[in-house]
Amino acid sequence: MKHGKKYLEAAKAVDKAVLYDPADAIALVKKTATAKFDETVEVHIRTGCDGRHADQQIRGAVVLPNGTGKKVRVLVFAKGAKADEATAAGADYVGEMELVPKIQNEGWLDFDVVVATPDMMGVVGRLGRILGPKGLMPNPKAGTVTMDVAKAVQEIKAGKIEYRLDKSNIVHVPIGKASFTEEQLAENFKALMDAIVKARPSTVKGAYLKSVTLASTMGPGVKINPVKVM
Protein backbone atom coordinates (compact mmCIF):
# COMPACT_ATOMS: atom_id res chain seq x y z
CA MET A 1 0.00 0.00 0.00
CA LYS A 2 1.45 3.37 -1.02
CA HIS A 3 1.38 6.15 1.55
CA GLY A 4 1.30 9.88 0.92
CA LYS A 5 3.91 12.43 1.96
CA LYS A 6 2.00 13.43 5.11
CA TYR A 7 1.82 9.84 6.33
CA LEU A 8 5.51 9.20 5.64
CA GLU A 9 6.46 12.41 7.44
CA ALA A 10 4.27 11.47 10.44
CA ALA A 11 5.64 7.91 10.47
CA LYS A 12 9.16 9.26 11.08
CA ALA A 13 8.03 10.36 14.56
CA VAL A 14 7.16 6.77 15.51
CA ASP A 15 9.89 4.29 16.44
CA LYS A 16 8.66 0.91 15.19
CA ALA A 17 11.02 -0.91 17.55
CA VAL A 18 9.57 0.71 20.67
CA LEU A 19 6.62 -0.45 22.77
CA TYR A 20 5.27 2.82 24.16
CA ASP A 21 3.51 3.60 27.42
CA PRO A 22 -0.20 4.35 26.81
CA ALA A 23 0.23 8.09 27.63
CA ASP A 24 3.19 8.47 25.24
CA ALA A 25 1.35 6.54 22.52
CA ILE A 26 -1.71 8.78 22.82
CA ALA A 27 0.45 11.92 22.58
CA LEU A 28 2.15 10.52 19.47
CA VAL A 29 -1.12 9.56 17.78
CA LYS A 30 -2.49 13.07 18.35
CA LYS A 31 0.72 14.58 16.97
CA THR A 32 0.68 12.40 13.84
CA ALA A 33 -3.03 12.95 13.04
CA THR A 34 -2.50 15.60 10.38
CA ALA A 35 -5.50 15.09 8.06
CA LYS A 36 -7.80 18.01 7.27
CA PHE A 37 -10.70 16.29 9.07
CA ASP A 38 -11.04 15.23 12.72
CA GLU A 39 -9.58 11.74 12.57
CA THR A 40 -10.94 8.85 14.64
CA VAL A 41 -8.51 7.27 17.09
CA GLU A 42 -8.73 3.47 17.10
CA VAL A 43 -7.27 0.66 19.18
CA HIS A 44 -6.34 -2.61 17.48
CA ILE A 45 -5.83 -5.50 19.91
CA ARG A 46 -4.33 -8.77 18.65
CA THR A 47 -5.36 -11.48 21.10
CA GLY A 48 -4.21 -15.00 21.87
CA CYS A 49 -7.80 -16.22 21.55
CA ASP A 50 -8.94 -18.74 18.97
CA GLY A 51 -12.33 -17.42 17.86
CA ARG A 52 -13.20 -20.76 16.23
CA HIS A 53 -13.93 -22.01 19.75
CA ALA A 54 -17.12 -20.64 21.28
CA ASP A 55 -15.51 -20.49 24.73
CA GLN A 56 -12.77 -18.20 23.40
CA GLN A 57 -15.02 -15.59 21.85
CA ILE A 58 -14.77 -12.07 23.24
CA ARG A 59 -17.83 -9.91 22.89
CA GLY A 60 -19.25 -7.18 25.02
CA ALA A 61 -19.78 -3.47 25.40
CA VAL A 62 -18.33 -0.64 27.44
CA VAL A 63 -19.41 2.96 28.00
CA LEU A 64 -16.50 5.29 27.18
CA PRO A 65 -16.44 8.07 29.80
CA ASN A 66 -15.92 10.75 27.14
CA GLY A 67 -17.97 9.23 24.31
CA THR A 68 -16.63 8.59 20.81
CA GLY A 69 -17.05 12.07 19.39
CA LYS A 70 -19.43 10.62 16.83
CA LYS A 71 -23.18 11.13 16.65
CA VAL A 72 -24.63 7.63 16.80
CA ARG A 73 -27.94 6.87 15.09
CA VAL A 74 -29.97 4.27 16.98
CA LEU A 75 -32.74 2.12 15.50
CA VAL A 76 -35.03 0.34 17.98
CA PHE A 77 -37.36 -2.56 17.21
CA ALA A 78 -40.12 -2.34 19.82
CA LYS A 79 -43.88 -1.95 20.09
CA GLY A 80 -46.41 -0.33 22.37
CA ALA A 81 -45.10 1.20 25.59
CA LYS A 82 -41.53 0.05 24.84
CA ALA A 83 -41.60 1.93 21.52
CA ASP A 84 -42.71 5.06 23.38
CA GLU A 85 -39.88 4.61 25.91
CA ALA A 86 -37.31 4.29 23.11
CA THR A 87 -38.59 7.46 21.42
CA ALA A 88 -38.54 9.37 24.71
CA ALA A 89 -34.95 8.21 25.36
CA GLY A 90 -33.80 9.72 22.07
CA ALA A 91 -33.83 6.81 19.60
CA ASP A 92 -33.53 8.08 16.01
CA TYR A 93 -35.87 5.46 14.54
CA VAL A 94 -38.43 3.22 16.23
CA GLY A 95 -40.66 0.65 14.58
CA GLU A 96 -41.51 -3.00 14.10
CA MET A 97 -42.64 -5.12 11.14
CA GLU A 98 -42.88 -2.14 8.74
CA LEU A 99 -39.08 -1.65 8.95
CA VAL A 100 -38.32 -5.11 7.50
CA PRO A 101 -39.23 -4.37 3.84
CA LYS A 102 -37.62 -0.94 4.13
CA ILE A 103 -34.29 -2.56 5.04
CA GLN A 104 -34.71 -5.68 2.88
CA ASN A 105 -36.06 -4.14 -0.32
CA GLU A 106 -35.00 -0.51 -0.20
CA GLY A 107 -31.54 -1.11 1.26
CA TRP A 108 -32.19 1.42 4.04
CA LEU A 109 -29.28 1.40 6.50
CA ASP A 110 -29.17 4.95 7.92
CA PHE A 111 -28.36 3.78 11.45
CA ASP A 112 -25.27 2.75 13.42
CA VAL A 113 -26.70 0.54 16.20
CA VAL A 114 -29.80 -1.67 16.38
CA VAL A 115 -31.59 -2.35 19.69
CA ALA A 116 -34.52 -4.76 20.05
CA THR A 117 -36.82 -6.03 22.77
CA PRO A 118 -36.66 -9.86 23.10
CA ASP A 119 -40.20 -10.26 21.69
CA MET A 120 -39.09 -8.51 18.46
CA MET A 121 -36.15 -10.83 17.74
CA GLY A 122 -38.34 -13.03 15.54
CA VAL A 123 -38.90 -10.01 13.29
CA VAL A 124 -35.26 -8.87 13.46
CA GLY A 125 -34.11 -12.41 12.68
CA ARG A 126 -35.48 -12.01 9.15
CA LEU A 127 -32.86 -9.32 8.61
CA GLY A 128 -29.96 -11.48 9.82
CA ARG A 129 -28.43 -11.81 6.35
CA ILE A 130 -28.26 -8.04 5.98
CA LEU A 131 -27.53 -6.92 9.55
CA GLY A 132 -25.23 -9.82 10.52
CA PRO A 133 -22.33 -9.16 8.11
CA LYS A 134 -22.44 -5.44 8.99
CA GLY A 135 -22.14 -6.19 12.72
CA LEU A 136 -25.57 -4.62 13.33
CA MET A 137 -27.44 -7.64 14.67
CA PRO A 138 -28.73 -7.01 18.23
CA ASN A 139 -27.06 -9.23 20.81
CA PRO A 140 -27.83 -9.83 24.52
CA LYS A 141 -24.09 -9.82 25.40
CA ALA A 142 -23.75 -6.33 23.99
CA GLY A 143 -26.89 -5.18 25.81
CA THR A 144 -28.74 -4.53 22.57
CA VAL A 145 -31.43 -7.18 23.16
CA THR A 146 -33.19 -5.87 26.25
CA MET A 147 -36.51 -4.86 27.75
CA ASP A 148 -34.85 -1.72 29.12
CA VAL A 149 -34.69 0.02 25.75
CA ALA A 150 -34.51 3.48 27.32
CA LYS A 151 -31.32 2.63 29.22
CA ALA A 152 -29.80 0.98 26.13
CA VAL A 153 -30.48 4.04 23.95
CA GLN A 154 -29.15 6.47 26.58
CA GLU A 155 -25.93 4.48 27.08
CA ILE A 156 -25.30 4.19 23.33
CA LYS A 157 -25.87 7.92 22.88
CA ALA A 158 -23.51 8.58 25.81
CA GLY A 159 -20.67 6.66 24.18
CA LYS A 160 -21.29 2.94 24.65
CA ILE A 161 -19.30 0.93 22.14
CA GLU A 162 -19.29 -2.75 21.29
CA TYR A 163 -16.15 -4.85 21.00
CA ARG A 164 -15.80 -8.29 19.46
CA LEU A 165 -13.19 -10.56 17.90
CA ASP A 166 -12.91 -10.49 14.13
CA LYS A 167 -11.91 -13.53 12.05
CA SER A 168 -8.21 -12.80 12.68
CA ASN A 169 -8.77 -12.76 16.47
CA ILE A 170 -8.26 -8.99 16.55
CA VAL A 171 -10.51 -6.44 18.27
CA HIS A 172 -10.84 -3.04 16.54
CA VAL A 173 -12.47 -0.26 18.59
CA PRO A 174 -12.74 3.54 18.23
CA ILE A 175 -11.92 5.43 21.44
CA GLY A 176 -12.51 9.02 20.33
CA LYS A 177 -11.31 11.73 17.98
CA ALA A 178 -7.89 13.32 17.43
CA SER A 179 -9.41 16.58 18.72
CA PHE A 180 -9.97 15.00 22.16
CA THR A 181 -7.52 15.98 24.90
CA GLU A 182 -4.86 13.43 25.88
CA GLU A 183 -6.68 12.99 29.20
CA GLN A 184 -10.00 12.20 27.47
CA LEU A 185 -8.38 9.64 25.18
CA ALA A 186 -6.46 8.13 28.13
CA GLU A 187 -9.68 7.73 30.16
CA ASN A 188 -11.47 6.11 27.21
CA PHE A 189 -8.49 3.84 26.49
CA LYS A 190 -8.35 2.70 30.13
CA ALA A 191 -12.11 1.99 30.23
CA LEU A 192 -11.83 -0.14 27.08
CA MET A 193 -8.71 -2.05 28.15
CA ASP A 194 -10.14 -2.75 31.62
CA ALA A 195 -13.21 -4.30 29.94
CA ILE A 196 -11.09 -6.34 27.50
CA VAL A 197 -8.81 -7.64 30.27
CA LYS A 198 -11.85 -8.55 32.38
CA ALA A 199 -13.39 -10.39 29.40
CA ARG A 200 -10.43 -12.77 29.11
CA PRO A 201 -11.79 -16.29 28.48
CA SER A 202 -10.50 -18.76 31.10
CA THR A 203 -9.60 -21.24 28.35
CA VAL A 204 -6.99 -18.98 26.68
CA LYS A 205 -3.49 -20.40 27.10
CA GLY A 206 -0.38 -18.25 26.90
CA ALA A 207 -0.41 -14.53 26.13
CA TYR A 208 -3.89 -13.01 26.04
CA LEU A 209 -2.89 -9.60 24.63
CA LYS A 210 -0.31 -10.23 21.92
CA SER A 211 -0.16 -6.64 20.69
CA VAL A 212 -1.97 -3.37 21.27
CA THR A 213 -1.72 -0.69 18.58
CA LEU A 214 -3.14 2.82 18.61
CA ALA A 215 -3.68 4.74 15.36
CA SER A 216 -5.67 7.62 13.90
CA THR A 217 -7.64 7.16 10.66
CA MET A 218 -4.83 8.38 8.38
CA GLY A 219 -1.87 8.15 10.75
CA PRO A 220 0.75 5.48 11.48
CA GLY A 221 0.22 2.79 14.12
CA VAL A 222 1.87 3.24 17.52
CA LYS A 223 2.53 0.04 19.47
CA ILE A 224 1.74 -0.01 23.18
CA ASN A 225 3.43 -2.28 25.69
CA PRO A 226 0.67 -4.85 26.51
CA VAL A 227 2.15 -5.36 30.00
CA LYS A 228 1.28 -1.74 30.84
CA VAL A 229 -2.45 -2.31 30.28
CA MET A 230 -2.91 -5.63 32.09
Contacts in CASP RR format, 6 or more apart in sequence:
PFRMAT RR
TARGET T0000
AUTHOR 0000-0000-0000
METHOD contacts of the structure
MODEL  1
MKHGKKYLEAAKAVDKAVLYDPADAIALVKKTATAKFDETVEVHIRTGCD
GRHADQQIRGAVVLPNGTGKKVRVLVFAKGAKADEATAAGADYVGEMELV
PKIQNEGWLDFDVVVATPDMMGVVGRLGRILGPKGLMPNPKAGTVTMDVA
KAVQEIKAGKIEYRLDKSNIVHVPIGKASFTEEQLAENFKALMDAIVKAR
PSTVKGAYLKSVTLASTMGPGVKINPVKVM
3 11 0 8 1.000
6 34 0 8 1.000
6 35 0 8 1.000
6 218 0 8 1.000
7 218 0 8 1.000
7 219 0 8 1.000
7 220 0 8 1.000
9 34 0 8 1.000
10 31 0 8 1.000
10 32 0 8 1.000
10 33 0 8 1.000
10 34 0 8 1.000
10 219 0 8 1.000
10 220 0 8 1.000
11 32 0 8 1.000
11 219 0 8 1.000
11 220 0 8 1.000
13 28 0 8 1.000
13 31 0 8 1.000
13 32 0 8 1.000
14 28 0 8 1.000
14 32 0 8 1.000
14 220 0 8 1.000
14 221 0 8 1.000
14 222 0 8 1.000
16 223 0 8 1.000
18 223 0 8 1.000
19 223 0 8 1.000
19 224 0 8 1.000
19 225 0 8 1.000
19 226 0 8 1.000
20 28 0 8 1.000
20 222 0 8 1.000
20 223 0 8 1.000
20 224 0 8 1.000
20 225 0 8 1.000
21 224 0 8 1.000
21 225 0 8 1.000
21 228 0 8 1.000
22 186 0 8 1.000
22 189 0 8 1.000
22 190 0 8 1.000
22 214 0 8 1.000
22 224 0 8 1.000
22 228 0 8 1.000
22 229 0 8 1.000
23 182 0 8 1.000
23 186 0 8 1.000
25 214 0 8 1.000
25 222 0 8 1.000
25 223 0 8 1.000
25 224 0 8 1.000
26 41 0 8 1.000
26 182 0 8 1.000
26 185 0 8 1.000
26 186 0 8 1.000
26 189 0 8 1.000
26 214 0 8 1.000
27 182 0 8 1.000
28 222 0 8 1.000
29 41 0 8 1.000
29 178 0 8 1.000
29 185 0 8 1.000
29 214 0 8 1.000
29 215 0 8 1.000
29 216 0 8 1.000
29 219 0 8 1.000
29 221 0 8 1.000
29 222 0 8 1.000
30 41 0 8 1.000
30 178 0 8 1.000
30 182 0 8 1.000
30 185 0 8 1.000
30 216 0 8 1.000
32 216 0 8 1.000
32 219 0 8 1.000
32 220 0 8 1.000
32 222 0 8 1.000
33 39 0 8 1.000
33 41 0 8 1.000
33 178 0 8 1.000
33 216 0 8 1.000
33 217 0 8 1.000
33 218 0 8 1.000
33 219 0 8 1.000
34 218 0 8 1.000
34 219 0 8 1.000
35 216 0 8 1.000
35 217 0 8 1.000
35 218 0 8 1.000
35 219 0 8 1.000
37 217 0 8 1.000
38 177 0 8 1.000
38 178 0 8 1.000
38 179 0 8 1.000
39 177 0 8 1.000
39 178 0 8 1.000
39 216 0 8 1.000
39 217 0 8 1.000
39 218 0 8 1.000
39 219 0 8 1.000
40 68 0 8 1.000
40 70 0 8 1.000
40 174 0 8 1.000
40 176 0 8 1.000
40 177 0 8 1.000
40 178 0 8 1.000
40 216 0 8 1.000
40 217 0 8 1.000
41 174 0 8 1.000
41 175 0 8 1.000
41 176 0 8 1.000
41 177 0 8 1.000
41 178 0 8 1.000
41 180 0 8 1.000
41 185 0 8 1.000
41 214 0 8 1.000
41 215 0 8 1.000
41 216 0 8 1.000
42 172 0 8 1.000
42 173 0 8 1.000
42 174 0 8 1.000
42 175 0 8 1.000
42 214 0 8 1.000
42 215 0 8 1.000
42 216 0 8 1.000
42 217 0 8 1.000
43 171 0 8 1.000
43 172 0 8 1.000
43 173 0 8 1.000
43 175 0 8 1.000
43 189 0 8 1.000
43 192 0 8 1.000
43 193 0 8 1.000
43 212 0 8 1.000
43 213 0 8 1.000
43 214 0 8 1.000
44 170 0 8 1.000
44 171 0 8 1.000
44 172 0 8 1.000
44 211 0 8 1.000
44 212 0 8 1.000
44 213 0 8 1.000
44 214 0 8 1.000
44 215 0 8 1.000
45 170 0 8 1.000
45 171 0 8 1.000
45 172 0 8 1.000
45 173 0 8 1.000
45 196 0 8 1.000
45 209 0 8 1.000
45 211 0 8 1.000
45 212 0 8 1.000
45 213 0 8 1.000
46 168 0 8 1.000
46 169 0 8 1.000
46 170 0 8 1.000
46 209 0 8 1.000
46 210 0 8 1.000
46 211 0 8 1.000
46 212 0 8 1.000
46 213 0 8 1.000
47 58 0 8 1.000
47 165 0 8 1.000
47 169 0 8 1.000
47 170 0 8 1.000
47 171 0 8 1.000
47 204 0 8 1.000
47 208 0 8 1.000
47 209 0 8 1.000
47 210 0 8 1.000
48 169 0 8 1.000
48 204 0 8 1.000
48 206 0 8 1.000
48 207 0 8 1.000
48 208 0 8 1.000
48 209 0 8 1.000
48 210 0 8 1.000
49 56 0 8 1.000
49 57 0 8 1.000
49 58 0 8 1.000
49 165 0 8 1.000
49 169 0 8 1.000
49 201 0 8 1.000
49 204 0 8 1.000
49 208 0 8 1.000
50 56 0 8 1.000
50 169 0 8 1.000
51 57 0 8 1.000
51 165 0 8 1.000
51 169 0 8 1.000
53 203 0 8 1.000
55 201 0 8 1.000
55 202 0 8 1.000
55 203 0 8 1.000
56 201 0 8 1.000
56 203 0 8 1.000
56 204 0 8 1.000
57 164 0 8 1.000
57 165 0 8 1.000
57 201 0 8 1.000
58 163 0 8 1.000
58 164 0 8 1.000
58 165 0 8 1.000
58 171 0 8 1.000
58 196 0 8 1.000
58 199 0 8 1.000
58 200 0 8 1.000
58 201 0 8 1.000
59 139 0 8 1.000
59 141 0 8 1.000
59 142 0 8 1.000
59 162 0 8 1.000
59 163 0 8 1.000
59 164 0 8 1.000
59 165 0 8 1.000
59 199 0 8 1.000
60 141 0 8 1.000
60 142 0 8 1.000
60 143 0 8 1.000
60 162 0 8 1.000
60 163 0 8 1.000
60 164 0 8 1.000
60 195 0 8 1.000
60 199 0 8 1.000
61 141 0 8 1.000
61 142 0 8 1.000
61 143 0 8 1.000
61 144 0 8 1.000
61 160 0 8 1.000
61 161 0 8 1.000
61 162 0 8 1.000
61 163 0 8 1.000
62 160 0 8 1.000
62 161 0 8 1.000
62 163 0 8 1.000
62 191 0 8 1.000
62 192 0 8 1.000
62 194 0 8 1.000
62 195 0 8 1.000
63 155 0 8 1.000
63 158 0 8 1.000
63 159 0 8 1.000
63 160 0 8 1.000
63 191 0 8 1.000
64 159 0 8 1.000
64 160 0 8 1.000
64 161 0 8 1.000
64 175 0 8 1.000
64 176 0 8 1.000
64 187 0 8 1.000
64 188 0 8 1.000
64 191 0 8 1.000
64 192 0 8 1.000
65 184 0 8 1.000
65 187 0 8 1.000
65 188 0 8 1.000
65 191 0 8 1.000
66 176 0 8 1.000
66 180 0 8 1.000
66 184 0 8 1.000
66 185 0 8 1.000
66 187 0 8 1.000
66 188 0 8 1.000
67 158 0 8 1.000
67 159 0 8 1.000
67 176 0 8 1.000
67 188 0 8 1.000
68 159 0 8 1.000
68 161 0 8 1.000
68 174 0 8 1.000
68 175 0 8 1.000
68 176 0 8 1.000
68 177 0 8 1.000
69 176 0 8 1.000
69 177 0 8 1.000
69 180 0 8 1.000
70 112 0 8 1.000
70 174 0 8 1.000
70 176 0 8 1.000
70 177 0 8 1.000
72 112 0 8 1.000
72 113 0 8 1.000
72 156 0 8 1.000
72 157 0 8 1.000
72 159 0 8 1.000
73 92 0 8 1.000
73 93 0 8 1.000
73 110 0 8 1.000
73 111 0 8 1.000
73 112 0 8 1.000
73 113 0 8 1.000
74 90 0 8 1.000
74 91 0 8 1.000
74 92 0 8 1.000
74 93 0 8 1.000
74 111 0 8 1.000
74 112 0 8 1.000
74 113 0 8 1.000
74 114 0 8 1.000
74 115 0 8 1.000
74 153 0 8 1.000
74 156 0 8 1.000
74 157 0 8 1.000
75 91 0 8 1.000
75 92 0 8 1.000
75 93 0 8 1.000
75 94 0 8 1.000
75 99 0 8 1.000
75 111 0 8 1.000
75 113 0 8 1.000
75 114 0 8 1.000
75 115 0 8 1.000
76 83 0 8 1.000
76 86 0 8 1.000
76 91 0 8 1.000
76 93 0 8 1.000
76 94 0 8 1.000
76 95 0 8 1.000
76 114 0 8 1.000
76 115 0 8 1.000
76 116 0 8 1.000
76 149 0 8 1.000
76 152 0 8 1.000
76 153 0 8 1.000
77 95 0 8 1.000
77 96 0 8 1.000
77 99 0 8 1.000
77 114 0 8 1.000
77 115 0 8 1.000
77 116 0 8 1.000
77 117 0 8 1.000
77 120 0 8 1.000
77 123 0 8 1.000
77 124 0 8 1.000
77 138 0 8 1.000
78 85 0 8 1.000
78 86 0 8 1.000
78 94 0 8 1.000
78 95 0 8 1.000
78 96 0 8 1.000
78 115 0 8 1.000
78 116 0 8 1.000
78 117 0 8 1.000
78 120 0 8 1.000
78 149 0 8 1.000
79 95 0 8 1.000
79 96 0 8 1.000
79 117 0 8 1.000
79 119 0 8 1.000
79 120 0 8 1.000
82 117 0 8 1.000
82 147 0 8 1.000
82 149 0 8 1.000
83 94 0 8 1.000
83 95 0 8 1.000
83 96 0 8 1.000
85 149 0 8 1.000
85 150 0 8 1.000
86 94 0 8 1.000
86 115 0 8 1.000
86 149 0 8 1.000
86 150 0 8 1.000
86 153 0 8 1.000
87 94 0 8 1.000
88 150 0 8 1.000
89 149 0 8 1.000
89 150 0 8 1.000
89 151 0 8 1.000
89 153 0 8 1.000
89 154 0 8 1.000
89 157 0 8 1.000
90 153 0 8 1.000
90 154 0 8 1.000
90 157 0 8 1.000
91 115 0 8 1.000
91 149 0 8 1.000
91 153 0 8 1.000
92 111 0 8 1.000
93 99 0 8 1.000
93 110 0 8 1.000
93 111 0 8 1.000
96 120 0 8 1.000
96 123 0 8 1.000
97 123 0 8 1.000
100 123 0 8 1.000
100 126 0 8 1.000
100 127 0 8 1.000
102 108 0 8 1.000
103 109 0 8 1.000
103 127 0 8 1.000
103 130 0 8 1.000
103 131 0 8 1.000
104 126 0 8 1.000
104 127 0 8 1.000
104 130 0 8 1.000
107 130 0 8 1.000
109 130 0 8 1.000
109 134 0 8 1.000
109 136 0 8 1.000
111 136 0 8 1.000
113 136 0 8 1.000
113 144 0 8 1.000
113 156 0 8 1.000
113 162 0 8 1.000
114 124 0 8 1.000
114 131 0 8 1.000
114 136 0 8 1.000
114 137 0 8 1.000
114 138 0 8 1.000
114 144 0 8 1.000
115 138 0 8 1.000
115 143 0 8 1.000
115 144 0 8 1.000
115 145 0 8 1.000
115 146 0 8 1.000
115 149 0 8 1.000
115 152 0 8 1.000
115 153 0 8 1.000
115 156 0 8 1.000
116 123 0 8 1.000
116 124 0 8 1.000
116 138 0 8 1.000
116 144 0 8 1.000
116 145 0 8 1.000
117 145 0 8 1.000
117 146 0 8 1.000
117 147 0 8 1.000
117 149 0 8 1.000
118 145 0 8 1.000
118 146 0 8 1.000
118 147 0 8 1.000
121 138 0 8 1.000
121 145 0 8 1.000
124 131 0 8 1.000
124 137 0 8 1.000
124 138 0 8 1.000
125 137 0 8 1.000
127 137 0 8 1.000
128 137 0 8 1.000
131 137 0 8 1.000
138 144 0 8 1.000
138 145 0 8 1.000
139 145 0 8 1.000
139 162 0 8 1.000
140 146 0 8 1.000
142 162 0 8 1.000
142 164 0 8 1.000
143 152 0 8 1.000
144 152 0 8 1.000
144 162 0 8 1.000
146 152 0 8 1.000
161 173 0 8 1.000
161 174 0 8 1.000
161 192 0 8 1.000
163 171 0 8 1.000
163 173 0 8 1.000
163 192 0 8 1.000
163 195 0 8 1.000
163 196 0 8 1.000
164 171 0 8 1.000
165 171 0 8 1.000
166 172 0 8 1.000
171 196 0 8 1.000
173 192 0 8 1.000
175 185 0 8 1.000
175 188 0 8 1.000
175 189 0 8 1.000
175 192 0 8 1.000
176 184 0 8 1.000
176 185 0 8 1.000
176 188 0 8 1.000
178 216 0 8 1.000
180 188 0 8 1.000
189 214 0 8 1.000
193 212 0 8 1.000
193 229 0 8 1.000
196 209 0 8 1.000
197 208 0 8 1.000
197 209 0 8 1.000
197 229 0 8 1.000
197 230 0 8 1.000
200 208 0 8 1.000
207 226 0 8 1.000
209 226 0 8 1.000
209 229 0 8 1.000
209 230 0 8 1.000
210 226 0 8 1.000
211 223 0 8 1.000
211 226 0 8 1.000
212 223 0 8 1.000
212 224 0 8 1.000
212 225 0 8 1.000
212 226 0 8 1.000
212 229 0 8 1.000
213 221 0 8 1.000
213 222 0 8 1.000
213 223 0 8 1.000
213 224 0 8 1.000
214 221 0 8 1.000
214 222 0 8 1.000
214 224 0 8 1.000
215 221 0 8 1.000
215 222 0 8 1.000
END
